[in-house]
Amino acid sequence: MSEKLNVDLSGAPQTMLATLYAKALDAESDKPVLGDRWAKDIVDRIDYDWSQTTITPFRAPSVTTRTAHFDLWARQFLAVHPEAIVLHLGCGLDSRYYRLDPGPAVEWFDVDYPDVAALRTQLFPPREHCHVVPASVTDPAWLADVPADRPTLMIGEGLMMYLTEDEGVALLRRIVEHAPSGELQFDAFSRFGIKTQWTNSVVRRAGATLHWGIDGPDDILEAVPGLRLLQWMSVFDAPSFVGLPWPYRLLGKVMSTTKSLHYMAQYHRYAF
Ligand SMILES: C[S@@+](CC[C@H](N)C(=O)[O-])C[C@H]1O[C@@H](n2cnc3c(N)ncnc32)[C@H](O)[C@@H]1O
């Protein structure tokens, strides 16, 4: 058997080990939400004490329902724009390109910090139209190399909360100015979610800090000119969550009785 890869990450990059492990646990379960065999295979190839992620089989759907949700939205976009550019920002070791398997007319950019990008390159097989970009998403330089002639989908799953508000707004504005048209799809924590980040064991264990709290679409529409709201919802109201077994739905119902808990984590989708 080939030797396992060592990983030594801290802060925000470490949190992607938790989301990866959640997907691997899901793939092993009887009724997977996502069924991501890539995640399972990659976890088996990394030498890591996965218990450090604090992810358990019960907690895995908090990640996999989010990933399934962005797969759905991305598929919808690609069905209408088969010649799109996709900016998959803060991609971690997520296998979205391989799960969605878009046609050869799609140019896909997986962007994450250099340490994470290097791991991606080692762990995933190369694909002609899938480009790994080792950069901070806040660095304006990488976007200049992305073609600006086609509808563009930006996906930021589990990313925006790690940016400051100034960085996040500047990033969204840059994409809208760069591409002729497209969509911005991302999840966000509310300001309350940012204030209570000490309850998030994944973030705490990684030594990461969450910054940007977004309370609703108005925060984005006022900050980024040229956007039109397509969808906005609590994670508890998303189809991927509503399809979970009853203990999760009950938890979602209880959380949803309080507005601050209901909208603590949200999905945002805008057209430009
Ligand atoms: C919670 S993980 C999510 C990973 C992946 N999107 C998923 O859902 O499995 C957060 C990811 O965002 C990346 N990230 C955070 N801030 C970033 C930045 N400024 N530039 C690039 N990547 C960033 C981290 O390195 C990490 O891979």
The ligand as an SDF file (V2000), in Angstrom:
LIG
                    3D

 27 29  0  0  0  0  0  0  0  0999 V2000
  -14.7370   25.2490    6.0650 C   0  0  0  0  0  0  0  0  0  0  0  0
  -13.5420   24.9810    4.8050 S   0  0  0  0  0  0  0  0  0  0  0  0
  -14.6180   24.6620    3.4260 C   0  0  0  0  0  0  0  0  0  0  0  0
  -13.9250   23.8770    2.3440 C   0  0  0  0  0  0  0  0  0  0  0  0
  -14.8350   23.4740    1.1900 C   0  0  0  0  0  0  0  0  0  0  0  0
  -15.4570   24.6080    0.5530 N   0  0  0  0  0  0  0  0  0  0  0  0
  -15.8930   22.5170    1.6850 C   0  0  0  0  0  0  0  0  0  0  0  0
  -17.0580   22.9190    1.7710 O   0  0  0  0  0  0  0  0  0  0  0  0
  -15.5480   21.3730    1.9970 O   0  0  0  0  0  0  0  0  0  0  0  0
  -12.9610   26.6530    4.5060 C   0  0  0  0  0  0  0  0  0  0  0  0
  -11.9840   26.7260    3.3450 C   0  0  0  0  0  0  0  0  0  0  0  0
  -11.8310   28.0970    2.9600 O   0  0  0  0  0  0  0  0  0  0  0  0
  -10.4590   28.3180    2.7130 C   0  0  0  0  0  0  0  0  0  0  0  0
  -10.2000   29.7400    2.8710 N   0  0  0  0  0  0  0  0  0  0  0  0
  -10.4990   30.5510    3.9130 C   0  0  0  0  0  0  0  0  0  0  0  0
  -10.0810   31.7990    3.6900 N   0  0  0  0  0  0  0  0  0  0  0  0
   -9.5060   31.7840    2.4390 C   0  0  0  0  0  0  0  0  0  0  0  0
   -8.8860   32.7570    1.6310 C   0  0  0  0  0  0  0  0  0  0  0  0
   -8.7430   34.0340    2.0340 N   0  0  0  0  0  0  0  0  0  0  0  0
   -8.3980   32.3820    0.4190 N   0  0  0  0  0  0  0  0  0  0  0  0
   -8.5070   31.1000   -0.0070 C   0  0  0  0  0  0  0  0  0  0  0  0
   -9.0930   30.1330    0.7170 N   0  0  0  0  0  0  0  0  0  0  0  0
   -9.5840   30.4690    1.9310 C   0  0  0  0  0  0  0  0  0  0  0  0
   -9.7420   27.4610    3.7310 C   0  0  0  0  0  0  0  0  0  0  0  0
   -8.3740   27.2640    3.3890 O   0  0  0  0  0  0  0  0  0  0  0  0
  -10.5920   26.1840    3.6810 C   0  0  0  0  0  0  0  0  0  0  0  0
  -10.1460   25.3100    2.6760 O   0  0  0  0  0  0  0  0  0  0  0  0
  1  2  1  0
  2  3  1  0
  2 10  1  0
  3  4  1  0
  4  5  1  0
  5  6  1  0
  5  7  1  0
  7  8  2  0
  7  9  1  0
 10 11  1  0
 11 12  1  0
 11 26  1  0
 12 13  1  0
 13 14  1  0
 13 24  1  0
 14 15  1  0
 14 23  1  0
 15 16  2  0
 16 17  1  0
 17 18  1  0
 17 23  2  0
 18 19  1  0
 18 20  2  0
 20 21  1  0
 21 22  2  0
 22 23  1  0
 24 25  1  0
 24 26  1  0
 26 27  1  0
M  CHG  2   2   1   9  -1
M  END
$$$$
